[in-house]
Amino acid sequence: MSAVEITIPASTSNLGASFDTCGLALALYLKVRVEERAKGFEVITTGEGADRLPRDETNLIAHVARQVAEERGRNIGGARLLVDNQIPLSRGLGSSSAAIIAGISVYEALAEERLSEDEFFSHALHFESHGDNLAPSRLGGLVVTCLVEREGGRRSLVNVKREWPEEVKIILLIPDLELTTAAMRAVLPPSVPMSYVVFNLQRAALLQAALAEKRFDLLGEALRDRLHQPFRAPLAPGTSEVLQLNDAPLNGLLGIAISGAGSSLIAFATGNCGEIAAEMWARMKASGSRSRTLEIGVDNRGRVVSAISHQPSAVSLQADS
């Protein structure tokens, strides 16, 4: 095979009340160049977390590729993987989901097999149960996703993708603090009052209706949550203070939510992004936490696979979503 470059976007999930149901692809990328070789994986890493990521078969991308090959009864030999990662690790931005999508894509490239969407997500769920991160990284855009049981107990995802409105801008606040999804799941109560469930169902539905009708003034209410944010916010200093901006929003600010399990926070705005970012950063600093802010676009393409010819200057693109 020719060398292949795989590009996977980051993702934010939950979007406030839409806990475990909805995610959005962001224009931060994990890029993997795949160069086939006869045996074994060599991984060369640059970018976010490069000094901490494994460079052999234990790397998540290589592990997923190998595991999918075994599940499908195929021999893929090996590859040299040049990995450039823009996605901060353990910050609620879908870094592990992006790696899983990349790993299955590496399998497809090496085995020269194109999986159906249903097959793809069925394999992905063996490594990660959060479809609201997996689906946006694979498909792009805003994705409502639902875990379903297939024949024989096999799990997969049903997804509905929509384009994100250009009018709504996004600001990320990325603290230095790393939080694992497992630890942040552990703080959630095993049961909640029915009133909390109804509260979230109403606002999850409101989010989709507000986006469809361009009622962006309703996004702040649609992002309010009683199932996960109140329990997670105390574990990350400064988070509660930043979320309080929802009750006294700045000009242009529509609403703020925890991104995934945290520690990042995501703000939605119609403008005035610089002032909003500065106020979020200042509140985080006042709590004693270091952070950075980033105005970021939405990725509406999802995974892109590019076949690279033997001549470095000639690249043919084969995009899929």
Contacts in CASP RR format, 6 or more apart in sequence:
PFRMAT RR
TARGET T0000
AUTHOR 0000-0000-0000
METHOD contacts of the structure
MODEL  1
MSAVEITIPASTSNLGASFDTCGLALALYLKVRVEERAKGFEVITTGEGA
DRLPRDETNLIAHVARQVAEERGRNIGGARLLVDNQIPLSRGLGSSSAAI
IAGISVYEALAEERLSEDEFFSHALHFESHGDNLAPSRLGGLVVTCLVER
EGGRRSLVNVKREWPEEVKIILLIPDLELTTAAMRAVLPPSVPMSYVVFN
LQRAALLQAALAEKRFDLLGEALRDRLHQPFRAPLAPGTSEVLQLNDAPL
NGLLGIAISGAGSSLIAFATGNCGEIAAEMWARMKASGSRSRTLEIGVDN
RGRVVSAISHQPSAVSLQADS
1 36 0 8 1.000
1 109 0 8 1.000
1 110 0 8 1.000
1 112 0 8 1.000
2 307 0 8 1.000
2 308 0 8 1.000
2 309 0 8 1.000
2 310 0 8 1.000
3 33 0 8 1.000
3 34 0 8 1.000
3 35 0 8 1.000
3 36 0 8 1.000
3 307 0 8 1.000
3 308 0 8 1.000
4 33 0 8 1.000
4 34 0 8 1.000
4 109 0 8 1.000
4 305 0 8 1.000
4 306 0 8 1.000
4 307 0 8 1.000
4 308 0 8 1.000
5 31 0 8 1.000
5 32 0 8 1.000
5 33 0 8 1.000
5 34 0 8 1.000
5 305 0 8 1.000
5 306 0 8 1.000
5 308 0 8 1.000
6 31 0 8 1.000
6 32 0 8 1.000
6 33 0 8 1.000
6 34 0 8 1.000
6 102 0 8 1.000
6 105 0 8 1.000
6 106 0 8 1.000
6 109 0 8 1.000
6 303 0 8 1.000
6 304 0 8 1.000
6 305 0 8 1.000
6 306 0 8 1.000
7 29 0 8 1.000
7 30 0 8 1.000
7 31 0 8 1.000
7 303 0 8 1.000
7 304 0 8 1.000
7 305 0 8 1.000
7 306 0 8 1.000
8 29 0 8 1.000
8 30 0 8 1.000
8 31 0 8 1.000
8 32 0 8 1.000
8 98 0 8 1.000
8 99 0 8 1.000
8 101 0 8 1.000
8 102 0 8 1.000
8 105 0 8 1.000
8 137 0 8 1.000
8 138 0 8 1.000
8 302 0 8 1.000
8 303 0 8 1.000
9 25 0 8 1.000
9 26 0 8 1.000
9 27 0 8 1.000
9 28 0 8 1.000
9 29 0 8 1.000
9 98 0 8 1.000
9 136 0 8 1.000
9 137 0 8 1.000
9 140 0 8 1.000
9 299 0 8 1.000
9 301 0 8 1.000
9 302 0 8 1.000
9 303 0 8 1.000
10 25 0 8 1.000
10 26 0 8 1.000
10 27 0 8 1.000
10 28 0 8 1.000
10 29 0 8 1.000
10 30 0 8 1.000
10 86 0 8 1.000
10 87 0 8 1.000
10 93 0 8 1.000
10 94 0 8 1.000
10 95 0 8 1.000
10 98 0 8 1.000
10 137 0 8 1.000
11 23 0 8 1.000
11 24 0 8 1.000
11 25 0 8 1.000
11 26 0 8 1.000
11 93 0 8 1.000
11 94 0 8 1.000
11 97 0 8 1.000
11 98 0 8 1.000
11 132 0 8 1.000
11 133 0 8 1.000
11 136 0 8 1.000
11 137 0 8 1.000
12 23 0 8 1.000
12 24 0 8 1.000
12 26 0 8 1.000
12 92 0 8 1.000
12 93 0 8 1.000
12 94 0 8 1.000
12 136 0 8 1.000
12 259 0 8 1.000
12 260 0 8 1.000
12 264 0 8 1.000
12 266 0 8 1.000
13 20 0 8 1.000
13 22 0 8 1.000
13 23 0 8 1.000
13 24 0 8 1.000
13 92 0 8 1.000
13 94 0 8 1.000
13 130 0 8 1.000
13 131 0 8 1.000
13 132 0 8 1.000
13 133 0 8 1.000
13 136 0 8 1.000
13 259 0 8 1.000
13 260 0 8 1.000
14 20 0 8 1.000
14 22 0 8 1.000
14 23 0 8 1.000
14 132 0 8 1.000
14 225 0 8 1.000
14 228 0 8 1.000
14 257 0 8 1.000
14 258 0 8 1.000
14 259 0 8 1.000
14 260 0 8 1.000
15 22 0 8 1.000
15 23 0 8 1.000
15 24 0 8 1.000
15 207 0 8 1.000
15 223 0 8 1.000
15 257 0 8 1.000
16 203 0 8 1.000
16 222 0 8 1.000
16 223 0 8 1.000
16 224 0 8 1.000
16 225 0 8 1.000
16 228 0 8 1.000
16 229 0 8 1.000
16 257 0 8 1.000
16 258 0 8 1.000
17 199 0 8 1.000
17 200 0 8 1.000
17 201 0 8 1.000
17 202 0 8 1.000
17 203 0 8 1.000
17 204 0 8 1.000
17 206 0 8 1.000
17 207 0 8 1.000
17 222 0 8 1.000
17 223 0 8 1.000
17 224 0 8 1.000
17 225 0 8 1.000
17 227 0 8 1.000
18 132 0 8 1.000
18 144 0 8 1.000
18 200 0 8 1.000
18 203 0 8 1.000
18 204 0 8 1.000
18 207 0 8 1.000
19 200 0 8 1.000
19 204 0 8 1.000
19 225 0 8 1.000
19 227 0 8 1.000
19 228 0 8 1.000
20 130 0 8 1.000
20 131 0 8 1.000
20 132 0 8 1.000
21 132 0 8 1.000
21 144 0 8 1.000
21 145 0 8 1.000
21 146 0 8 1.000
21 204 0 8 1.000
22 132 0 8 1.000
22 142 0 8 1.000
22 143 0 8 1.000
22 144 0 8 1.000
22 145 0 8 1.000
22 204 0 8 1.000
22 207 0 8 1.000
22 208 0 8 1.000
23 132 0 8 1.000
23 133 0 8 1.000
23 135 0 8 1.000
23 136 0 8 1.000
23 142 0 8 1.000
23 143 0 8 1.000
23 144 0 8 1.000
23 145 0 8 1.000
24 136 0 8 1.000
24 141 0 8 1.000
24 142 0 8 1.000
24 143 0 8 1.000
24 164 0 8 1.000
24 298 0 8 1.000
25 136 0 8 1.000
25 137 0 8 1.000
25 139 0 8 1.000
25 140 0 8 1.000
25 141 0 8 1.000
25 142 0 8 1.000
25 143 0 8 1.000
25 298 0 8 1.000
25 299 0 8 1.000
25 300 0 8 1.000
25 302 0 8 1.000
26 93 0 8 1.000
26 170 0 8 1.000
26 172 0 8 1.000
26 296 0 8 1.000
26 297 0 8 1.000
26 298 0 8 1.000
26 299 0 8 1.000
27 296 0 8 1.000
27 297 0 8 1.000
27 298 0 8 1.000
27 299 0 8 1.000
28 86 0 8 1.000
28 87 0 8 1.000
28 93 0 8 1.000
28 296 0 8 1.000
29 86 0 8 1.000
29 87 0 8 1.000
29 299 0 8 1.000
30 83 0 8 1.000
30 84 0 8 1.000
30 85 0 8 1.000
30 86 0 8 1.000
30 87 0 8 1.000
30 95 0 8 1.000
30 98 0 8 1.000
30 99 0 8 1.000
30 102 0 8 1.000
31 83 0 8 1.000
31 84 0 8 1.000
31 85 0 8 1.000
31 86 0 8 1.000
32 61 0 8 1.000
32 81 0 8 1.000
32 82 0 8 1.000
32 83 0 8 1.000
32 84 0 8 1.000
32 102 0 8 1.000
32 103 0 8 1.000
32 105 0 8 1.000
32 106 0 8 1.000
33 81 0 8 1.000
33 82 0 8 1.000
33 308 0 8 1.000
34 79 0 8 1.000
34 80 0 8 1.000
34 81 0 8 1.000
34 106 0 8 1.000
34 109 0 8 1.000
34 110 0 8 1.000
35 79 0 8 1.000
35 80 0 8 1.000
35 81 0 8 1.000
35 82 0 8 1.000
36 77 0 8 1.000
36 78 0 8 1.000
36 79 0 8 1.000
36 109 0 8 1.000
36 110 0 8 1.000
37 77 0 8 1.000
37 78 0 8 1.000
37 79 0 8 1.000
37 80 0 8 1.000
38 77 0 8 1.000
38 78 0 8 1.000
39 77 0 8 1.000
39 78 0 8 1.000
40 57 0 8 1.000
40 77 0 8 1.000
40 78 0 8 1.000
40 79 0 8 1.000
41 56 0 8 1.000
41 57 0 8 1.000
41 59 0 8 1.000
41 62 0 8 1.000
41 65 0 8 1.000
41 66 0 8 1.000
41 78 0 8 1.000
41 79 0 8 1.000
41 80 0 8 1.000
41 81 0 8 1.000
42 55 0 8 1.000
42 56 0 8 1.000
42 79 0 8 1.000
42 80 0 8 1.000
42 81 0 8 1.000
43 53 0 8 1.000
43 54 0 8 1.000
43 55 0 8 1.000
43 56 0 8 1.000
43 59 0 8 1.000
43 61 0 8 1.000
43 62 0 8 1.000
43 81 0 8 1.000
43 83 0 8 1.000
44 55 0 8 1.000
44 80 0 8 1.000
44 81 0 8 1.000
44 82 0 8 1.000
44 83 0 8 1.000
45 51 0 8 1.000
45 53 0 8 1.000
45 55 0 8 1.000
45 83 0 8 1.000
45 84 0 8 1.000
45 85 0 8 1.000
46 82 0 8 1.000
46 83 0 8 1.000
46 84 0 8 1.000
46 85 0 8 1.000
47 84 0 8 1.000
47 85 0 8 1.000
47 86 0 8 1.000
48 85 0 8 1.000
48 86 0 8 1.000
48 87 0 8 1.000
48 88 0 8 1.000
48 89 0 8 1.000
48 95 0 8 1.000
49 85 0 8 1.000
49 89 0 8 1.000
50 85 0 8 1.000
52 89 0 8 1.000
53 59 0 8 1.000
53 83 0 8 1.000
53 85 0 8 1.000
54 60 0 8 1.000
56 62 0 8 1.000
57 63 0 8 1.000
57 66 0 8 1.000
59 81 0 8 1.000
59 83 0 8 1.000
60 96 0 8 1.000
60 99 0 8 1.000
60 100 0 8 1.000
60 103 0 8 1.000
60 127 0 8 1.000
61 81 0 8 1.000
61 83 0 8 1.000
61 99 0 8 1.000
61 102 0 8 1.000
61 103 0 8 1.000
61 106 0 8 1.000
62 79 0 8 1.000
62 81 0 8 1.000
62 103 0 8 1.000
62 106 0 8 1.000
64 99 0 8 1.000
64 100 0 8 1.000
64 102 0 8 1.000
64 103 0 8 1.000
64 104 0 8 1.000
64 106 0 8 1.000
64 107 0 8 1.000
64 127 0 8 1.000
65 76 0 8 1.000
65 79 0 8 1.000
65 103 0 8 1.000
65 104 0 8 1.000
65 106 0 8 1.000
65 107 0 8 1.000
65 110 0 8 1.000
66 76 0 8 1.000
67 126 0 8 1.000
67 127 0 8 1.000
68 103 0 8 1.000
68 104 0 8 1.000
68 107 0 8 1.000
68 123 0 8 1.000
69 75 0 8 1.000
69 76 0 8 1.000
69 107 0 8 1.000
69 110 0 8 1.000
69 111 0 8 1.000
71 123 0 8 1.000
71 126 0 8 1.000
72 107 0 8 1.000
72 111 0 8 1.000
72 113 0 8 1.000
74 107 0 8 1.000
74 111 0 8 1.000
74 113 0 8 1.000
76 107 0 8 1.000
76 110 0 8 1.000
76 111 0 8 1.000
77 110 0 8 1.000
78 110 0 8 1.000
79 106 0 8 1.000
79 110 0 8 1.000
81 106 0 8 1.000
85 95 0 8 1.000
87 93 0 8 1.000
87 94 0 8 1.000
87 95 0 8 1.000
87 98 0 8 1.000
88 95 0 8 1.000
88 174 0 8 1.000
88 264 0 8 1.000
89 95 0 8 1.000
89 178 0 8 1.000
90 178 0 8 1.000
90 179 0 8 1.000
90 180 0 8 1.000
91 174 0 8 1.000
91 175 0 8 1.000
91 178 0 8 1.000
91 179 0 8 1.000
91 259 0 8 1.000
91 262 0 8 1.000
91 263 0 8 1.000
91 264 0 8 1.000
92 179 0 8 1.000
92 181 0 8 1.000
92 259 0 8 1.000
92 260 0 8 1.000
92 261 0 8 1.000
92 262 0 8 1.000
92 263 0 8 1.000
92 264 0 8 1.000
93 172 0 8 1.000
93 174 0 8 1.000
93 259 0 8 1.000
93 260 0 8 1.000
93 264 0 8 1.000
94 133 0 8 1.000
94 137 0 8 1.000
94 260 0 8 1.000
96 128 0 8 1.000
96 133 0 8 1.000
96 181 0 8 1.000
97 124 0 8 1.000
97 128 0 8 1.000
97 130 0 8 1.000
97 131 0 8 1.000
97 133 0 8 1.000
97 134 0 8 1.000
97 137 0 8 1.000
98 137 0 8 1.000
100 124 0 8 1.000
100 127 0 8 1.000
100 128 0 8 1.000
100 134 0 8 1.000
101 124 0 8 1.000
101 134 0 8 1.000
101 137 0 8 1.000
101 138 0 8 1.000
101 303 0 8 1.000
104 115 0 8 1.000
104 120 0 8 1.000
104 123 0 8 1.000
104 124 0 8 1.000
105 303 0 8 1.000
105 305 0 8 1.000
107 113 0 8 1.000
108 114 0 8 1.000
108 115 0 8 1.000
108 305 0 8 1.000
109 305 0 8 1.000
115 123 0 8 1.000
117 138 0 8 1.000
117 159 0 8 1.000
118 150 0 8 1.000
118 156 0 8 1.000
119 156 0 8 1.000
120 138 0 8 1.000
121 131 0 8 1.000
121 134 0 8 1.000
121 135 0 8 1.000
121 138 0 8 1.000
121 156 0 8 1.000
121 157 0 8 1.000
121 159 0 8 1.000
122 150 0 8 1.000
122 154 0 8 1.000
122 155 0 8 1.000
122 156 0 8 1.000
124 131 0 8 1.000
124 134 0 8 1.000
124 138 0 8 1.000
125 131 0 8 1.000
125 134 0 8 1.000
125 147 0 8 1.000
125 155 0 8 1.000
125 156 0 8 1.000
125 157 0 8 1.000
128 134 0 8 1.000
129 147 0 8 1.000
130 181 0 8 1.000
131 145 0 8 1.000
131 147 0 8 1.000
131 157 0 8 1.000
132 143 0 8 1.000
132 145 0 8 1.000
133 260 0 8 1.000
134 145 0 8 1.000
134 157 0 8 1.000
135 143 0 8 1.000
135 145 0 8 1.000
135 157 0 8 1.000
135 159 0 8 1.000
135 161 0 8 1.000
136 142 0 8 1.000
136 143 0 8 1.000
136 302 0 8 1.000
137 302 0 8 1.000
137 303 0 8 1.000
138 302 0 8 1.000
138 303 0 8 1.000
139 159 0 8 1.000
139 161 0 8 1.000
139 302 0 8 1.000
139 303 0 8 1.000
139 321 0 8 1.000
140 161 0 8 1.000
140 299 0 8 1.000
140 300 0 8 1.000
140 301 0 8 1.000
140 302 0 8 1.000
140 303 0 8 1.000
140 321 0 8 1.000
141 161 0 8 1.000
141 162 0 8 1.000
141 163 0 8 1.000
141 164 0 8 1.000
141 298 0 8 1.000
141 299 0 8 1.000
141 300 0 8 1.000
141 302 0 8 1.000
142 161 0 8 1.000
142 162 0 8 1.000
142 163 0 8 1.000
142 164 0 8 1.000
142 211 0 8 1.000
142 298 0 8 1.000
143 159 0 8 1.000
143 160 0 8 1.000
143 161 0 8 1.000
143 162 0 8 1.000
144 159 0 8 1.000
144 160 0 8 1.000
144 162 0 8 1.000
144 208 0 8 1.000
145 157 0 8 1.000
145 158 0 8 1.000
145 159 0 8 1.000
145 160 0 8 1.000
146 157 0 8 1.000
146 158 0 8 1.000
146 159 0 8 1.000
147 155 0 8 1.000
147 156 0 8 1.000
147 157 0 8 1.000
148 155 0 8 1.000
148 156 0 8 1.000
148 157 0 8 1.000
148 158 0 8 1.000
149 155 0 8 1.000
150 156 0 8 1.000
162 211 0 8 1.000
162 212 0 8 1.000
163 300 0 8 1.000
164 298 0 8 1.000
164 300 0 8 1.000
165 211 0 8 1.000
165 214 0 8 1.000
165 216 0 8 1.000
167 214 0 8 1.000
167 216 0 8 1.000
167 270 0 8 1.000
168 216 0 8 1.000
168 219 0 8 1.000
168 254 0 8 1.000
168 268 0 8 1.000
168 269 0 8 1.000
168 270 0 8 1.000
169 268 0 8 1.000
169 269 0 8 1.000
169 270 0 8 1.000
169 271 0 8 1.000
169 273 0 8 1.000
169 295 0 8 1.000
169 297 0 8 1.000
170 266 0 8 1.000
170 267 0 8 1.000
170 268 0 8 1.000
170 269 0 8 1.000
170 295 0 8 1.000
170 296 0 8 1.000
170 297 0 8 1.000
170 298 0 8 1.000
171 266 0 8 1.000
171 267 0 8 1.000
171 269 0 8 1.000
171 273 0 8 1.000
171 274 0 8 1.000
171 276 0 8 1.000
171 277 0 8 1.000
171 280 0 8 1.000
171 293 0 8 1.000
171 294 0 8 1.000
171 295 0 8 1.000
171 296 0 8 1.000
172 259 0 8 1.000
172 264 0 8 1.000
172 265 0 8 1.000
172 266 0 8 1.000
172 267 0 8 1.000
172 293 0 8 1.000
172 294 0 8 1.000
172 295 0 8 1.000
172 296 0 8 1.000
173 242 0 8 1.000
173 264 0 8 1.000
173 265 0 8 1.000
173 266 0 8 1.000
173 267 0 8 1.000
173 277 0 8 1.000
173 280 0 8 1.000
173 281 0 8 1.000
173 284 0 8 1.000
173 291 0 8 1.000
173 292 0 8 1.000
173 293 0 8 1.000
174 263 0 8 1.000
174 264 0 8 1.000
174 291 0 8 1.000
174 292 0 8 1.000
174 293 0 8 1.000
174 294 0 8 1.000
175 236 0 8 1.000
175 238 0 8 1.000
175 263 0 8 1.000
175 264 0 8 1.000
175 284 0 8 1.000
175 289 0 8 1.000
175 290 0 8 1.000
175 291 0 8 1.000
176 289 0 8 1.000
176 290 0 8 1.000
176 291 0 8 1.000
177 236 0 8 1.000
177 237 0 8 1.000
177 263 0 8 1.000
177 289 0 8 1.000
178 263 0 8 1.000
179 235 0 8 1.000
179 236 0 8 1.000
179 261 0 8 1.000
179 262 0 8 1.000
179 263 0 8 1.000
180 261 0 8 1.000
181 260 0 8 1.000
181 261 0 8 1.000
183 235 0 8 1.000
184 232 0 8 1.000
184 235 0 8 1.000
184 261 0 8 1.000
184 262 0 8 1.000
185 261 0 8 1.000
187 231 0 8 1.000
187 232 0 8 1.000
187 235 0 8 1.000
188 227 0 8 1.000
188 228 0 8 1.000
188 231 0 8 1.000
188 232 0 8 1.000
189 231 0 8 1.000
192 226 0 8 1.000
192 227 0 8 1.000
196 226 0 8 1.000
196 227 0 8 1.000
197 227 0 8 1.000
199 224 0 8 1.000
199 226 0 8 1.000
200 225 0 8 1.000
200 226 0 8 1.000
200 227 0 8 1.000
203 221 0 8 1.000
203 222 0 8 1.000
203 223 0 8 1.000
203 224 0 8 1.000
203 225 0 8 1.000
204 222 0 8 1.000
206 218 0 8 1.000
206 221 0 8 1.000
206 222 0 8 1.000
207 219 0 8 1.000
207 222 0 8 1.000
207 223 0 8 1.000
209 215 0 8 1.000
210 216 0 8 1.000
210 218 0 8 1.000
210 219 0 8 1.000
210 222 0 8 1.000
211 219 0 8 1.000
216 254 0 8 1.000
216 270 0 8 1.000
217 254 0 8 1.000
219 254 0 8 1.000
219 255 0 8 1.000
219 268 0 8 1.000
220 246 0 8 1.000
220 249 0 8 1.000
220 254 0 8 1.000
220 255 0 8 1.000
220 268 0 8 1.000
223 246 0 8 1.000
223 255 0 8 1.000
223 256 0 8 1.000
223 257 0 8 1.000
223 268 0 8 1.000
224 246 0 8 1.000
225 257 0 8 1.000
228 258 0 8 1.000
228 261 0 8 1.000
229 243 0 8 1.000
229 257 0 8 1.000
229 258 0 8 1.000
232 239 0 8 1.000
232 258 0 8 1.000
232 261 0 8 1.000
232 262 0 8 1.000
233 239 0 8 1.000
233 240 0 8 1.000
233 243 0 8 1.000
233 258 0 8 1.000
234 240 0 8 1.000
236 262 0 8 1.000
236 263 0 8 1.000
236 289 0 8 1.000
237 287 0 8 1.000
237 288 0 8 1.000
237 289 0 8 1.000
238 283 0 8 1.000
238 284 0 8 1.000
238 286 0 8 1.000
238 287 0 8 1.000
238 288 0 8 1.000
238 289 0 8 1.000
239 258 0 8 1.000
239 262 0 8 1.000
239 263 0 8 1.000
239 265 0 8 1.000
241 283 0 8 1.000
241 284 0 8 1.000
241 286 0 8 1.000
241 287 0 8 1.000
242 256 0 8 1.000
242 265 0 8 1.000
242 280 0 8 1.000
242 283 0 8 1.000
242 284 0 8 1.000
243 256 0 8 1.000
243 257 0 8 1.000
243 258 0 8 1.000
243 265 0 8 1.000
244 283 0 8 1.000
245 253 0 8 1.000
245 255 0 8 1.000
245 256 0 8 1.000
245 267 0 8 1.000
245 279 0 8 1.000
245 280 0 8 1.000
245 283 0 8 1.000
246 255 0 8 1.000
246 256 0 8 1.000
249 255 0 8 1.000
250 272 0 8 1.000
250 275 0 8 1.000
250 276 0 8 1.000
250 279 0 8 1.000
251 272 0 8 1.000
251 275 0 8 1.000
252 269 0 8 1.000
252 270 0 8 1.000
252 271 0 8 1.000
252 272 0 8 1.000
252 276 0 8 1.000
253 267 0 8 1.000
253 268 0 8 1.000
253 269 0 8 1.000
253 272 0 8 1.000
253 276 0 8 1.000
254 267 0 8 1.000
254 268 0 8 1.000
254 269 0 8 1.000
254 270 0 8 1.000
255 267 0 8 1.000
255 268 0 8 1.000
255 269 0 8 1.000
256 265 0 8 1.000
256 266 0 8 1.000
256 267 0 8 1.000
256 268 0 8 1.000
256 280 0 8 1.000
257 265 0 8 1.000
257 266 0 8 1.000
258 264 0 8 1.000
258 265 0 8 1.000
258 266 0 8 1.000
259 265 0 8 1.000
259 266 0 8 1.000
265 280 0 8 1.000
267 276 0 8 1.000
267 277 0 8 1.000
267 280 0 8 1.000
269 276 0 8 1.000
273 295 0 8 1.000
274 295 0 8 1.000
277 293 0 8 1.000
277 295 0 8 1.000
278 293 0 8 1.000
280 291 0 8 1.000
280 293 0 8 1.000
281 291 0 8 1.000
281 292 0 8 1.000
281 293 0 8 1.000
284 290 0 8 1.000
284 291 0 8 1.000
285 291 0 8 1.000
301 319 0 8 1.000
301 321 0 8 1.000
302 321 0 8 1.000
303 320 0 8 1.000
303 321 0 8 1.000
304 317 0 8 1.000
304 319 0 8 1.000
304 320 0 8 1.000
304 321 0 8 1.000
305 318 0 8 1.000
305 319 0 8 1.000
305 320 0 8 1.000
306 315 0 8 1.000
306 316 0 8 1.000
306 317 0 8 1.000
306 318 0 8 1.000
306 319 0 8 1.000
307 316 0 8 1.000
307 317 0 8 1.000
307 318 0 8 1.000
308 315 0 8 1.000
308 316 0 8 1.000
309 315 0 8 1.000
309 316 0 8 1.000
END
